[in-house]
Amino acid sequence: MHIVFAASECVPFAKTGGLADVMGALPREVAKLGHQVTVYLPLYARVRPLLDEELKVAVRSITIPFETYNRFVEIVDGDIREGVQYYFVNCPELFDRTELYGTAAGDYPDNAERFGLFCRAVLEAAKVLGVPDVFHVHDWQASLIPVYLRTVYATDPMLRAAGTVLTIHNAAYQGKFPPSTTPQLLFPWEIFTMDKVEQFDHFNFLKGGVVFADLLTTVSKRYAEEIQTAEFGEQLEGVLLKRAADLRGILNGADYELWDPATDGYLAAHYTRQNLGGKRTCRADLLHAFGLEGVLETTPVIGIVSRMATMKGFDLVAEIAEELATRDLAIVALGTGEPVYEKFFREWAIKHPTKVAAQIRYDEVLAHKIEAGADMFLMPSRYEPSGLNQMYSLKYGTVPVVRATGGLDDTIEEWDAKKQTGTGFKFHGLEPADLLAAVDRALGAFQDEESWRILMRNGMARDHGWAGPAREYAAVYTEAARRRA
């Protein structure tokens, strides 16, 4: 089959979050299964330096109509990389900007136009460069592709047989715009209804995709269940419940080409499940990088790499911070986010300089060093659709302590000291005491060095690579194509 992926970000070209990691790995794995794979992305300013100095144009000009004007785009050929053909939608007035979605002042006010154009450009480009069996679209930015296909392009003989799959990476981000978006993007007013794209008098991109796509997926089995509830559905739970039979939960994979302690170029030493010796060197290197050289070898090091936000559970951490500081542990934290939590980590580190160290920035090298050098990895998220860091932690023998939600619940099995089974520690509630109890269980287990090594190796033996998820997606593509056929 021919699969076209459409998304707003993809490593190594443009990244703000986990969507980019998925887009960097999944198309490559699908191509390994023998499918023809094409990826369409916007040509942002940050992408240009990664392409040839003289852009290779695949389609010179495509007219994208709007209500009172036209825009003209070209499709840039990004070459075939690891079996995947990349194309970029080039519309400088909309995409040649420093950031992807907005600035510190807020979202770009023309995001509906930007990503409406992107969706329509993908469809028009596909008619020239190859119509796929299935369009696999990701998040709200690409969600109008199935809407356009079943409305404006419903009678197009070239596109009418193409199936569509929408993956929801995070239901909290939906793309909500004024009702005037409907005529602006040349949709008939008939779709601006409660059972289609309208929600609380807004044109909702993601809702449109949910309604019109042939099949839906999300990034873990647990999250597929959660988004059908009021707690996690972000007011889309009703329409998701109606489409429950068409919704699949497929856990994201980890890219082991980048995240493997046996080959990771950022580490002070390499190690494997069979030979853990290098992890001690990585731990010493990590403590040096964070200025905590005085930490004893018998003291466990807890690592954090995260966006610092309430969603990630750092309100719970703040509540138990002083209690944690009474424990025999060290904490290293890396990330940026909401000012209140950046301030919390700075002040926590100042108050307990021999136990807590924080760097309020993102640094890829330090992220790898934390995964390798820490003894435990903390992810107390209030919700986590899939999560990747817990998978990296397992691979690196760094024991996860997580809240049992979304992909965290799917990937981490509670440690059972008697049976010597499990891969980490989980808590279920949303009280600070629940988190503290899980940390205390981990600290207690760390005291038994022999059992701890078994726990580490249990996690390192788990395979959360992309090969399995790619096969699951291939089955979804087959089903979507069959429905259209």
C-alpha positions in Angstrom: 0.0 0.0 0.0 0.9 3.7 -0.4 0.5 5.6 2.9 0.7 9.4 3.0 1.5 10.9 6.5 0.6 14.5 7.1 1.6 16.3 10.3 2.8 19.7 11.5 6.1 18.5 12.9 8.7 15.7 12.5 12.2 15.1 13.6 14.8 16.1 12.5 13.0 19.0 10.8 10.8 20.6 13.4 9.8 19.7 16.9 7.9 21.0 19.8 6.8 17.7 21.4 6.3 13.9 21.1 4.4 14.2 17.8 7.7 15.0 16.1 9.3 11.9 17.6 6.5 9.6 16.3 6.7 11.2 12.9 10.4 10.7 12.8 10.2 6.9 13.6 6.8 5.5 12.5 7.0 6.2 8.8 10.4 4.7 8.6 9.1 1.5 10.3 6.1 1.3 8.1 8.4 1.6 5.1 10.5 -1.4 6.4 7.3 -3.5 6.2 7.4 -3.0 2.4 4.8 -0.1 2.1 5.4 3.0 0.0 5.5 5.9 2.5 5.3 9.7 1.9 5.4 12.4 4.5 4.1 15.9 4.0 5.2 18.8 6.4 5.0 22.6 6.3 8.2 24.3 5.2 9.0 26.3 8.3 11.9 28.7 8.6 13.8 26.2 10.7 13.4 23.5 8.1 15.1 25.5 5.3 18.7 25.1 6.5 18.2 21.3 6.7 17.4 21.1 3.0 19.5 21.7 -0.1 20.6 25.3 -0.5 18.7 25.4 -3.7 15.3 23.9 -3.0 14.2 21.1 -5.3 10.7 21.8 -6.4 8.4 18.9 -7.0 5.3 20.9 -7.9 5.9 24.5 -9.0 2.5 26.0 -8.2 -0.7 24.9 -6.6 -3.6 27.3 -6.1 -5.3 27.1 -2.7 -8.6 29.1 -2.8 -10.1 30.9 0.2 -13.3 32.8 0.5 -12.1 36.1 -1.0 -8.6 35.4 -2.3 -6.2 32.7 -3.5 -2.8 31.6 -2.2 -0.2 29.9 -4.2 2.1 27.2 -2.8 4.9 25.0 -4.1 5.8 21.5 -3.0 9.5 21.1 -2.2 11.1 17.7 -2.6 12.9 16.7 0.6 14.3 13.5 -0.9 13.9 9.9 0.1 15.4 9.3 3.6 15.6 5.8 5.0 12.9 4.6 2.6 10.5 7.5 3.2 9.8 10.3 0.7 9.5 13.7 2.3 7.7 16.7 0.7 7.3 20.2 2.2 4.4 22.7 1.6 6.1 26.0 0.8 4.0 29.1 1.5 6.4 31.7 2.9 3.8 34.2 4.0 2.3 31.5 6.3 5.1 29.2 7.3 8.4 31.0 7.0 8.3 32.0 10.7 10.6 31.4 13.7 8.1 29.4 15.6 5.6 26.6 14.6 2.4 27.7 16.2 2.9 31.0 17.9 5.1 33.1 20.1 5.2 33.9 23.8 2.4 36.4 23.1 0.1 33.6 22.0 -0.9 31.5 19.0 -0.6 33.0 15.6 -4.0 34.5 14.8 -4.0 33.0 11.3 -3.4 29.4 12.4 -6.8 28.3 10.9 -5.7 29.6 7.5 -2.2 28.2 7.9 -3.3 24.6 8.6 -6.4 24.7 6.5 -4.1 25.6 3.6 -1.7 22.8 4.6 -4.4 20.2 4.5 -5.8 21.3 1.2 -2.2 21.5 -0.3 -1.5 17.9 0.7 -4.6 16.7 -1.1 -3.8 18.7 -4.2 -0.1 17.6 -4.2 -1.2 14.0 -3.8 -3.1 14.2 -7.1 0.1 15.1 -8.8 2.7 13.1 -6.8 0.7 10.1 -6.0 -2.7 9.4 -4.4 -2.3 7.0 -1.5 -4.4 4.1 -0.4 -4.6 5.8 3.0 -3.9 9.3 4.4 -2.6 9.0 8.0 -3.1 12.4 9.6 -2.0 13.6 13.0 -3.5 15.9 15.5 -5.7 19.0 14.8 -3.2 20.6 12.4 -3.9 17.9 9.8 -7.4 16.9 10.8 -9.1 18.8 8.0 -7.8 16.3 5.4 -10.6 13.8 6.1 -13.1 16.7 6.4 -12.1 18.0 3.0 -12.1 14.5 1.4 -15.7 13.8 2.5 -17.1 17.2 1.7 -15.4 19.6 -0.8 -13.6 16.7 -2.5 -16.3 14.1 -2.1 -16.9 13.8 -5.9 -13.2 14.1 -6.9 -12.6 10.9 -8.9 -8.9 10.8 -8.0 -9.4 11.1 -4.2 -12.7 9.5 -3.4 -11.3 6.0 -2.8 -8.5 7.1 -0.4 -9.0 6.0 3.2 -8.2 8.1 6.2 -6.8 7.4 9.7 -6.6 10.2 12.3 -4.2 9.8 15.3 -5.0 11.9 18.4 -1.7 12.5 20.2 -3.2 14.7 22.9 -6.9 15.5 23.0 -6.3 18.7 24.9 -5.1 20.4 21.7 -8.0 20.8 19.2 -7.7 23.8 17.0 -10.7 25.9 17.9 -11.6 28.9 15.7 -14.5 31.3 15.0 -17.5 30.2 13.0 -16.3 32.4 10.1 -13.6 29.8 9.5 -16.3 27.7 7.7 -16.7 30.0 4.7 -13.0 31.2 4.9 -11.9 27.6 4.2 -14.7 27.1 1.7 -16.6 24.5 3.6 -20.4 24.4 3.3 -22.3 25.8 6.3 -24.0 22.4 6.6 -20.9 21.0 8.4 -21.0 23.7 11.1 -23.4 21.6 13.3 -23.1 19.8 16.6 -22.7 16.5 15.0 -19.9 17.6 12.7 -17.3 20.4 13.3 -19.1 22.8 15.6 -18.5 22.8 19.3 -19.7 25.6 21.6 -19.9 28.0 18.6 -16.4 27.2 17.4 -15.1 25.5 14.3 -13.1 22.6 15.9 -10.5 21.1 13.6 -9.9 18.0 15.7 -13.6 17.3 16.1 -14.0 17.4 12.4 -11.3 14.8 12.0 -12.9 12.6 14.6 -16.2 12.8 12.8 -15.0 12.3 9.2 -12.0 10.0 9.4 -12.6 6.3 8.6 -10.6 5.1 11.6 -9.2 6.8 14.7 -6.1 5.9 16.7 -4.5 7.3 19.8 -1.2 6.6 21.4 -1.9 4.0 24.1 -4.7 1.5 24.9 -5.3 3.2 28.3 -5.6 6.7 26.7 -8.1 5.3 24.2 -10.3 4.4 27.1 -9.6 7.6 29.0 -10.5 10.0 26.2 -14.0 8.6 26.2 -14.6 9.9 29.7 -15.4 13.4 30.9 -12.1 13.5 32.9 -9.8 13.1 29.9 -12.0 13.7 26.8 -11.6 17.5 26.8 -15.3 17.8 25.9 -14.9 15.5 22.9 -15.8 12.4 24.9 -19.4 12.3 23.5 -18.3 12.1 19.8 -15.4 9.7 20.7 -17.9 7.4 22.5 -20.0 7.4 19.3 -16.9 6.3 17.4 -15.6 3.9 20.0 -15.9 0.9 17.5 -13.5 2.8 15.2 -11.0 3.9 17.8 -7.8 1.9 18.4 -5.2 2.4 21.1 -1.7 1.8 19.7 1.2 2.5 22.1 3.9 4.7 20.8 7.4 3.2 20.4 10.8 4.4 21.5 13.4 5.1 18.8 16.3 2.8 19.9 18.5 4.1 17.2 18.7 7.3 19.3 18.1 5.8 22.8 20.2 2.8 23.6 22.8 2.8 26.4 25.0 0.4 24.4 25.5 3.0 21.6 24.4 6.4 22.9 27.1 8.9 21.9 26.2 11.4 24.6 27.2 9.0 27.5 30.4 8.9 29.5 30.4 5.1 29.2 28.3 2.5 27.5 26.6 -0.5 29.1 24.1 -3.3 28.4 21.7 -5.5 30.3 24.4 -8.1 30.6 27.1 -5.7 31.7 25.9 -2.8 33.8 29.3 -1.6 34.8 29.2 1.6 32.7 26.1 2.9 34.4 28.1 3.7 37.5 30.4 5.9 35.3 27.3 7.6 33.8 26.0 8.3 37.3 29.2 10.0 38.4 29.2 12.0 35.1 25.6 13.1 35.7 26.3 14.2 39.3 29.3 16.2 38.1 27.2 17.9 35.4 24.7 19.0 38.1 27.3 19.9 40.7 26.3 17.1 43.1 29.6 15.3 43.4 29.2 14.8 47.1 26.3 12.4 46.8 27.2 9.0 48.2 27.1 5.8 46.1 24.5 4.4 48.4 22.2 7.4 47.9 19.7 6.9 45.0 19.5 9.6 42.3 16.1 10.5 41.0 16.0 12.1 37.5 13.4 14.4 35.9 13.3 15.5 32.3 10.0 17.2 31.6 7.9 20.2 30.6 7.3 21.7 34.0 3.5 22.0 34.2 0.5 21.0 36.3 -0.4 18.4 33.7 2.9 16.7 34.5 2.0 16.5 38.2 4.6 18.9 39.5 1.9 20.4 41.8 2.1 17.1 43.6 5.9 17.2 43.8 5.8 20.8 45.2 3.4 19.6 47.9 5.8 16.9 49.2 9.1 18.7 48.4 10.2 19.3 52.0 9.2 15.8 53.0 11.3 14.4 50.1 14.2 16.5 51.2 14.3 14.5 54.5 14.9 11.3 52.6 18.2 9.9 51.6 18.1 10.8 47.9 19.3 13.3 45.3 17.2 14.9 42.6 18.3 16.2 39.2 15.7 18.1 37.1 15.9 19.4 33.6 13.2 21.3 31.7 11.2 24.5 31.2 7.5 25.3 31.5 5.1 27.2 33.6 6.8 30.0 35.6 5.5 28.8 38.9 7.2 25.4 38.6 10.4 26.9 37.2 10.5 29.1 40.3 9.7 26.1 42.5 12.6 24.0 41.2 15.1 26.9 41.4 14.1 27.7 45.0 14.1 24.0 46.0 17.6 23.6 44.7 18.8 26.8 46.5 17.2 25.5 49.8 18.8 22.0 49.5 21.9 22.5 47.4 23.4 19.1 48.4 20.3 17.2 47.4 18.5 19.0 44.6 19.9 20.4 41.4 17.8 21.9 38.5 18.6 23.3 35.1 15.7 25.3 33.7 16.3 24.7 30.0 16.2 21.9 27.6 19.4 20.2 26.6 19.4 17.0 24.5 22.8 15.9 25.9 21.7 16.3 29.5 18.5 14.5 28.8 20.5 11.4 27.7 22.8 11.8 30.7 19.9 11.8 33.1 18.3 8.7 31.6 21.6 6.9 31.9 23.0 8.3 35.2 19.9 8.4 37.4 18.8 5.4 39.4 15.1 6.3 39.2 13.0 8.4 36.8 10.0 10.4 38.1 6.9 11.0 35.9 3.9 11.9 38.2 1.7 13.1 35.3 -1.9 13.8 35.9 -2.4 12.5 32.4 0.1 11.2 29.8 -1.4 10.0 26.5 1.7 7.8 25.7 4.9 9.1 27.3 8.3 8.3 25.9 10.7 9.0 28.8 9.5 6.0 30.8 10.3 3.8 27.8 13.8 5.3 27.6 14.2 4.8 31.3 13.4 1.1 31.0 16.0 0.7 28.3 18.6 2.5 30.4 18.0 0.5 33.6 16.6 3.6 35.3 13.6 2.5 37.3 10.4 4.6 36.6 8.2 6.0 39.3 4.9 7.0 37.5 1.3 7.8 37.9 -0.9 5.0 36.5 -2.4 6.9 33.6 -2.3 6.6 29.8 0.8 5.1 28.4 2.5 5.2 31.8 0.0 2.6 33.0 0.4 0.5 29.9 4.2 0.3 30.0 5.1 0.1 33.7 4.4 -3.0 35.8 4.5 -2.6 39.6 7.6 -4.3 41.2 6.9 -7.4 43.2 9.9 -8.1 45.5 8.7 -11.6 46.4 8.1 -12.7 42.8 11.0 -10.5 41.5 8.7 -9.3 38.7 7.8 -5.9 37.5 9.6 -2.9 36.1 8.8 0.1 38.3 6.5 1.8 40.8 3.0 3.2 40.2 0.5 5.3 42.1 -3.1 5.8 41.2 -4.5 8.7 43.1 -4.1 12.4 42.8 -3.0 13.2 46.3 0.5 14.2 47.2 0.6 11.3 49.7 0.0 8.8 46.8 3.1 10.0 45.1 5.2 10.1 48.3 4.2 6.5 49.0 5.4 5.3 45.5 8.7 7.1 46.0 9.1 5.6 49.4 8.5 2.1 47.9 11.2 2.8 45.3 13.7 4.1 48.0 13.0 1.0 50.1 13.6 -1.4 47.1 16.9 0.4 46.3 18.4 -0.8 49.5 18.4 -4.4 48.3 21.2 -4.1 45.7 20.7 -7.6 44.3 17.0 -7.2 43.8 17.4 -3.8 42.4 19.7 -5.2 39.6 16.9 -7.7 38.8 14.4 -4.8 38.6 16.7 -2.9 36.4 17.3 -5.8 34.1 13.5 -6.6 34.0 13.0 -3.1 32.5 15.9 -3.3 30.1 14.5 -6.6 28.7 11.2 -4.9 27.6 11.0 -4.1 23.9 9.1 -0.9 23.3 10.6 -0.3 19.8 8.6 0.8 16.8 8.4 -2.6 15.0 5.4 -3.8 16.9 3.4 -0.6 16.7 4.2 -0.3 13.0 2.6 -3.7 12.3 -0.5 -2.6 14.3 -0.8 0.6 12.2 -0.4 -1.5 9.0 -3.4 -3.5 10.0 -5.3 -0.3 10.6 -4.3 1.0 7.1 -5.5 -2.3 5.6 -8.9 -1.9 7.3 -9.3 1.8 6.3 -8.5 0.9 2.7 -10.9 -2.0 2.7 -13.7 0.2 4.0 -13.2 2.6 1.1 -12.8 -0.1 -1.5 
